[in-house]
Amino acid sequence: MNSIQSRREIIRLLGGSAAWWMATSLLPWPKAAAAQGDSCVVRPEQTEGPYFVDERLNRSDIRSDPADGRVKPGTPLDLSVVISRTHSDGCRPIEGAQVDLWHCDALGVYSDVDDPSFTTLGQKFLRGYQRTNSRGEAKFLTIYPGWYPGRTVHIHIKVRTEPDAQRGYAFTSQMYFPDGLTDQVHAQPPYASKGQRRARNEDDRIFRRGGDQLMLSAAPAAAGYSARFAMALRIP
């Protein structure tokens, strides 16, 4: 396979309540795939990190702790994830894939982990999965994440195309936000009580390994923000 000669970035603004970045693949595109727009964008994988817990918690609204129903405070974020698979003639939606999301709360705390800074074992806020529909789409309602030392603001994502099989294809990565938007959101409660964050996107060593291709551009919505993240998988 020929190496790519240059890196391109395409920004596409959609009307209505959602807008998002289109980032390029690290490999060349066939013409048919490129013509299908953002649904045929291959994103880079990134580390799973230490806080993944396979809760098997099937829900679209991941803001609450199912043990007591308490909703984590923060700016609401409607997030639509669209998954497709590359083929020689373009990309096709993947139906039935399991999409897991997890991230920290407004104060930088993850659920169901024992960390040197906090213990939240048994709690399951800001975690959950959805199966993609016939259009390859999975929808979530969450909050804009907070920050913790050493990392920029991010959301973790894991996609399993055969979630009920012992072995199957899995893709793991992270999604990021423009620094300017994070500054605006984090200036408001409850984020502001934690103080100014210490790491921006370019300060984060994980972001520097492809984070510019994993950006969310969240648009204002009725109660907070909305965003759409589309990606194509190269499944062997």
ChimeraX attribute file (.defattr): number of C-alpha atoms within 10 A of each C-alpha:
attribute: neighborCount
match mode: 1-to-1
recipient: residues
	/A:1	5
	/A:2	6
	/A:3	8
	/A:4	11
	/A:5	9
	/A:6	8
	/A:7	11
	/A:8	11
	/A:9	12
	/A:10	11
	/A:11	13
	/A:12	13
	/A:13	12
	/A:14	9
	/A:15	7
	/A:16	9
	/A:17	13
	/A:18	19
	/A:19	20
	/A:20	20
	/A:21	22
	/A:22	28
	/A:23	25
	/A:24	22
	/A:25	20
	/A:26	17
	/A:27	14
	/A:28	15
	/A:29	18
	/A:30	13
	/A:31	11
	/A:32	14
	/A:33	20
	/A:34	16
	/A:35	13
	/A:36	13
	/A:37	14
	/A:38	22
	/A:39	24
	/A:40	29
	/A:41	26
	/A:42	24
	/A:43	24
	/A:44	21
	/A:45	16
	/A:46	19
	/A:47	10
	/A:48	14
	/A:49	10
	/A:50	8
	/A:51	16
	/A:52	19
	/A:53	14
	/A:54	10
	/A:55	12
	/A:56	12
	/A:57	14
	/A:58	15
	/A:59	16
	/A:60	19
	/A:61	19
	/A:62	23
	/A:63	25
	/A:64	18
	/A:65	17
	/A:66	13
	/A:67	10
	/A:68	8
	/A:69	10
	/A:70	11
	/A:71	16
	/A:72	17
	/A:73	17
	/A:74	22
	/A:75	19
	/A:76	19
	/A:77	22
	/A:78	22
	/A:79	21
	/A:80	16
	/A:81	19
	/A:82	24
	/A:83	29
	/A:84	25
	/A:85	20
	/A:86	21
	/A:87	16
	/A:88	10
	/A:89	10
	/A:90	18
	/A:91	24
	/A:92	19
	/A:93	22
	/A:94	21
	/A:95	18
	/A:96	20
	/A:97	25
	/A:98	23
	/A:99	27
	/A:100	26
	/A:101	21
	/A:102	25
	/A:103	26
	/A:104	23
	/A:105	24
	/A:106	24
	/A:107	18
	/A:108	17
	/A:109	21
	/A:110	24
	/A:111	24
	/A:112	18
	/A:113	18
	/A:114	12
	/A:115	14
	/A:116	6
	/A:117	6
	/A:118	12
	/A:119	14
	/A:120	14
	/A:121	12
	/A:122	11
	/A:123	17
	/A:124	22
	/A:125	27
	/A:126	24
	/A:127	30
	/A:128	23
	/A:129	26
	/A:130	23
	/A:131	23
	/A:132	23
	/A:133	16
	/A:134	11
	/A:135	14
	/A:136	21
	/A:137	23
	/A:138	24
	/A:139	20
	/A:140	21
	/A:141	17
	/A:142	28
	/A:143	25
	/A:144	26
	/A:145	29
	/A:146	25
	/A:147	26
	/A:148	18
	/A:149	9
	/A:150	13
	/A:151	18
	/A:152	24
	/A:153	25
	/A:154	23
	/A:155	17
	/A:156	21
	/A:157	21
	/A:158	19
	/A:159	22
	/A:160	19
	/A:161	23
	/A:162	14
	/A:163	16
	/A:164	10
	/A:165	9
	/A:166	6
	/A:167	9
	/A:168	11
	/A:169	15
	/A:170	16
	/A:171	18
	/A:172	17
	/A:173	19
	/A:174	26
	/A:175	18
	/A:176	21
	/A:177	22
	/A:178	15
	/A:179	15
	/A:180	9
	/A:181	12
	/A:182	19
	/A:183	14
	/A:184	9
	/A:185	19
	/A:186	23
	/A:187	14
	/A:188	12
	/A:189	13
	/A:190	16
	/A:191	23
	/A:192	16
	/A:193	12
	/A:194	16
	/A:195	11
	/A:196	12
	/A:197	19
	/A:198	12
	/A:199	16
	/A:200	19
	/A:201	19
	/A:202	13
	/A:203	13
	/A:204	15
	/A:205	13
	/A:206	16
	/A:207	23
	/A:208	11
	/A:209	12
	/A:210	19
	/A:211	24
	/A:212	22
	/A:213	21
	/A:214	26
	/A:215	20
	/A:216	22
	/A:217	22
	/A:218	24
	/A:219	18
	/A:220	15
	/A:221	15
	/A:222	8
	/A:223	10
	/A:224	16
	/A:225	19
	/A:226	22
	/A:227	20
	/A:228	19
	/A:229	24
	/A:230	23
	/A:231	24
	/A:232	24
	/A:233	24
	/A:234	13
	/A:235	12
	/A:236	4
